[in-house]
Amino acid sequence: MKIAKKYNKIMISAVEEQKYGVFCTPDHIVDKIDNYTSVPLPRNKFLQGAHNRENIAASYAVSKLLGLAPLQITAGISTFKG
């Protein structure tokens, strides 16, 4: 998957849902970069707390822009050891 648009800024958050960008809840990653996608947030004991969800949202956004599919991204998140 390749994102056709060029982006100057992609909003991320673990606190409030974004109109455009990536929002990470305790249970899901909500992707509104090019369309609406919601994928389950993998359980990972090394990535607890809102600050880590914000890091996950940022990593997800960059990974998606580099062409990775949502399931590829979440597979990486599930094995990350910090």
N, C-alpha and C positions, 0 to 999 in steps of 0.2 A: 504494500500500500504506500502510495506517495501522496503527500499533501500538495495540492496544486498551488495554493496561495503562498505568498511570502508574508510572514508575520513579523511585525516589529515588537510585539509584546503579547505574551500569553499569560493571563492571570492564573494564579494558583492559590489554593487555600485549604486549610483543614478546619476552618472556623465557619465560613459562610459559602453557600453555593454561588458559583460564578455564572454570570450570564454567558460569558465566552471564556473558556479556559478549562482547567482541571480542578475538581474539588474532591477531596479525600475524606470520607466519613469513617467512623470506626469499622464499618462493614463493607464499603464499596468505594471504587474509584469511579467518579462521574466525569466523563470526557465530553466536553462541548467545544472542542477545537474546530472540527469541520462538520460534525453532526452529533447527535446525542448517543452516547454509548455508556452503559453502566456495567462494570465487571466486579465480581466479588473481590474484596481485598484479601489476599492470602494471609493466613495466620503466621506470624513470625515473631517469636519471643524476643528477638533482638531489635525489633522495630516497634516498640510500644510508645504511646503518647502522641499528642497533637503535633509536636515538633517533628517527629519522624513521619507522620502522615503528610505534613507539608513537604518534607524532603521527597517522599514517595510521589507526591503530585508533581513536583518539579522534574524528577527523574522520568516519570511517565511521559510528561510533555516533550522532553528532549528526545526520549526514545522513540516516541511516535513520529516526531518530525524527521528522525533519521530513518524511518521506514519500517520499524518493528510493529507487529500486530499486537493488539491488546493482550492476547493469551501468551505471547512470547514475553511481554513485559512482566506480567504477573508471575510467570514461571521464574523469572530472575529474582523478583521480589521475594518469593517464597524461600529461596535458598541463600539470600544475602545474610552475612554474619556480622556486619558492622565493622 
